Amino acid sequence: MGRFMEGVLGADKYRQYLEHLAKTHPDAEPMSEREFWIDYTNWQEHNPQGRCC
């Protein structure tokens, strides 16, 4: 999948998280991809924003 489509679909969020963490908290242990998506889904459920589905 191309980077454009990943951005449109949100599939690049984990990569963005890793890049952000490396820049802002280089000593922190990153969440696994599975942990990230669970945390992100939980956050979305508690902080609803405009989305199509």
Distance bins in CASP14 RR format, pairs under 12 A and 6 or more apart:
PFRMAT RR
TARGET T0000
AUTHOR 0000-0000-0000
RMODE 2
METHOD distances of the structure
MODEL  1
1 7 0 0 0 0 1 0 0 0 0 0 0
1 8 0 0 0 0 1 0 0 0 0 0 0
1 9 1 0 0 1 0 0 0 0 0 0 0
1 10 0 0 0 0 0 1 0 0 0 0 0
1 11 1 0 0 1 0 0 0 0 0 0 0
1 12 0 0 0 0 1 0 0 0 0 0 0
1 15 0 0 0 0 0 1 0 0 0 0 0
2 8 0 0 0 0 1 0 0 0 0 0 0
2 9 0 0 0 0 1 0 0 0 0 0 0
2 10 0 0 0 0 0 1 0 0 0 0 0
2 11 0 0 0 0 1 0 0 0 0 0 0
2 12 0 0 0 0 1 0 0 0 0 0 0
3 9 0 0 0 0 0 1 0 0 0 0 0
3 10 0 0 0 0 0 1 0 0 0 0 0
3 11 0 0 0 0 1 0 0 0 0 0 0
3 12 1 0 0 1 0 0 0 0 0 0 0
3 15 0 0 0 0 1 0 0 0 0 0 0
3 16 0 0 0 0 0 1 0 0 0 0 0
4 10 0 0 0 0 0 1 0 0 0 0 0
4 11 0 0 0 0 0 1 0 0 0 0 0
4 12 0 0 0 0 1 0 0 0 0 0 0
5 11 1 0 0 1 0 0 0 0 0 0 0
5 12 0 0 0 0 1 0 0 0 0 0 0
6 12 1 0 1 0 0 0 0 0 0 0 0
6 13 0 0 0 0 1 0 0 0 0 0 0
6 14 0 0 0 0 1 0 0 0 0 0 0
6 15 1 0 0 1 0 0 0 0 0 0 0
6 16 0 0 0 0 1 0 0 0 0 0 0
7 13 0 0 0 0 1 0 0 0 0 0 0
7 14 0 0 0 0 0 1 0 0 0 0 0
7 15 0 0 0 0 1 0 0 0 0 0 0
7 16 0 0 0 0 1 0 0 0 0 0 0
9 52 0 0 0 0 0 1 0 0 0 0 0
10 16 0 0 0 0 1 0 0 0 0 0 0
10 17 0 0 0 0 0 1 0 0 0 0 0
10 37 0 0 0 0 0 1 0 0 0 0 0
10 40 0 0 0 0 1 0 0 0 0 0 0
10 44 0 0 0 0 0 1 0 0 0 0 0
10 51 0 0 0 0 0 1 0 0 0 0 0
11 33 0 0 0 0 0 1 0 0 0 0 0
11 36 0 0 0 0 0 1 0 0 0 0 0
11 37 0 0 0 0 0 1 0 0 0 0 0
11 40 0 0 0 0 0 1 0 0 0 0 0
12 18 0 0 0 0 0 1 0 0 0 0 0
12 19 0 0 0 0 1 0 0 0 0 0 0
12 20 0 0 0 0 0 1 0 0 0 0 0
12 33 0 0 0 0 0 1 0 0 0 0 0
12 36 0 0 0 0 0 1 0 0 0 0 0
13 19 0 0 0 0 0 1 0 0 0 0 0
13 20 0 0 0 0 0 1 0 0 0 0 0
13 31 0 0 0 0 0 1 0 0 0 0 0
13 33 0 0 0 0 1 0 0 0 0 0 0
13 36 1 0 0 1 0 0 0 0 0 0 0
13 37 0 0 0 0 1 0 0 0 0 0 0
13 39 0 0 0 0 0 1 0 0 0 0 0
13 40 1 0 0 1 0 0 0 0 0 0 0
13 41 0 0 0 0 0 1 0 0 0 0 0
13 43 0 0 0 0 0 1 0 0 0 0 0
13 44 0 0 0 0 0 1 0 0 0 0 0
14 20 0 0 0 0 0 1 0 0 0 0 0
14 21 0 0 0 0 0 1 0 0 0 0 0
14 30 0 0 0 0 1 0 0 0 0 0 0
14 31 0 0 0 0 1 0 0 0 0 0 0
14 32 0 0 0 0 1 0 0 0 0 0 0
14 33 1 0 1 0 0 0 0 0 0 0 0
14 34 0 0 0 0 1 0 0 0 0 0 0
14 35 0 0 0 0 1 0 0 0 0 0 0
14 36 1 0 1 0 0 0 0 0 0 0 0
14 37 1 0 0 1 0 0 0 0 0 0 0
14 38 0 0 0 0 0 1 0 0 0 0 0
14 39 0 0 0 0 0 1 0 0 0 0 0
14 40 0 0 0 0 1 0 0 0 0 0 0
15 21 0 0 0 0 0 1 0 0 0 0 0
15 22 0 0 0 0 0 1 0 0 0 0 0
15 30 0 0 0 0 0 1 0 0 0 0 0
15 33 0 0 0 0 1 0 0 0 0 0 0
15 36 0 0 0 0 0 1 0 0 0 0 0
16 22 0 0 0 0 0 1 0 0 0 0 0
16 23 0 0 0 0 0 1 0 0 0 0 0
16 30 0 0 0 0 0 1 0 0 0 0 0
16 36 0 0 0 0 0 1 0 0 0 0 0
16 40 0 0 0 0 0 1 0 0 0 0 0
17 23 0 0 0 0 0 1 0 0 0 0 0
17 24 0 0 0 0 0 1 0 0 0 0 0
17 25 0 0 0 0 0 1 0 0 0 0 0
17 28 0 0 0 0 0 1 0 0 0 0 0
17 30 1 0 0 1 0 0 0 0 0 0 0
17 31 1 0 0 1 0 0 0 0 0 0 0
17 32 0 0 0 0 0 1 0 0 0 0 0
17 33 0 0 0 0 1 0 0 0 0 0 0
17 35 0 0 0 0 0 1 0 0 0 0 0
17 36 1 0 1 0 0 0 0 0 0 0 0
17 37 0 0 0 0 0 1 0 0 0 0 0
17 39 0 0 0 0 1 0 0 0 0 0 0
17 40 0 0 0 0 1 0 0 0 0 0 0
17 43 0 0 0 0 0 1 0 0 0 0 0
18 24 0 0 0 0 0 1 0 0 0 0 0
18 25 0 0 0 0 0 1 0 0 0 0 0
18 26 0 0 0 0 0 1 0 0 0 0 0
18 28 0 0 0 0 0 1 0 0 0 0 0
18 29 0 0 0 0 0 1 0 0 0 0 0
18 30 1 0 1 0 0 0 0 0 0 0 0
18 31 0 0 0 0 1 0 0 0 0 0 0
18 32 0 0 0 0 0 1 0 0 0 0 0
18 33 0 0 0 0 1 0 0 0 0 0 0
18 36 0 0 0 0 1 0 0 0 0 0 0
19 25 0 0 0 0 0 1 0 0 0 0 0
19 26 0 0 0 0 0 1 0 0 0 0 0
19 30 0 0 0 0 0 1 0 0 0 0 0
20 26 0 0 0 0 0 1 0 0 0 0 0
20 28 0 0 0 0 0 1 0 0 0 0 0
20 30 0 0 0 0 1 0 0 0 0 0 0
20 36 0 0 0 0 0 1 0 0 0 0 0
21 27 0 0 0 0 1 0 0 0 0 0 0
21 28 1 0 1 0 0 0 0 0 0 0 0
21 29 0 0 0 0 1 0 0 0 0 0 0
21 30 1 0 1 0 0 0 0 0 0 0 0
21 31 0 0 0 0 1 0 0 0 0 0 0
21 36 0 0 0 0 1 0 0 0 0 0 0
22 28 0 0 0 0 1 0 0 0 0 0 0
22 29 0 0 0 0 0 1 0 0 0 0 0
22 30 0 0 0 0 1 0 0 0 0 0 0
24 30 0 0 0 0 0 1 0 0 0 0 0
25 31 0 0 0 0 0 1 0 0 0 0 0
29 35 0 0 0 0 0 1 0 0 0 0 0
30 36 1 0 0 1 0 0 0 0 0 0 0
30 39 0 0 0 0 0 1 0 0 0 0 0
31 37 0 0 0 0 1 0 0 0 0 0 0
31 38 0 0 0 0 1 0 0 0 0 0 0
31 39 1 0 0 1 0 0 0 0 0 0 0
31 40 0 0 0 0 1 0 0 0 0 0 0
32 38 0 0 0 0 1 0 0 0 0 0 0
32 39 0 0 0 0 0 1 0 0 0 0 0
33 39 0 0 0 0 0 1 0 0 0 0 0
33 40 0 0 0 0 0 1 0 0 0 0 0
34 40 0 0 0 0 0 1 0 0 0 0 0
34 41 0 0 0 0 0 1 0 0 0 0 0
35 41 0 0 0 0 0 1 0 0 0 0 0
35 42 0 0 0 0 0 1 0 0 0 0 0
36 42 0 0 0 0 0 1 0 0 0 0 0
36 43 0 0 0 0 0 1 0 0 0 0 0
37 43 0 0 0 0 0 1 0 0 0 0 0
37 44 0 0 0 0 0 1 0 0 0 0 0
38 44 0 0 0 0 0 1 0 0 0 0 0
38 45 0 0 0 0 0 1 0 0 0 0 0
39 45 0 0 0 0 0 1 0 0 0 0 0
39 46 0 0 0 0 0 1 0 0 0 0 0
40 46 0 0 0 0 0 1 0 0 0 0 0
40 47 0 0 0 0 0 1 0 0 0 0 0
41 47 0 0 0 0 0 1 0 0 0 0 0
43 49 0 0 0 0 0 1 0 0 0 0 0
44 50 0 0 0 0 0 1 0 0 0 0 0
44 51 1 0 0 1 0 0 0 0 0 0 0
44 53 0 0 0 0 0 1 0 0 0 0 0
45 51 0 0 0 0 0 1 0 0 0 0 0
END
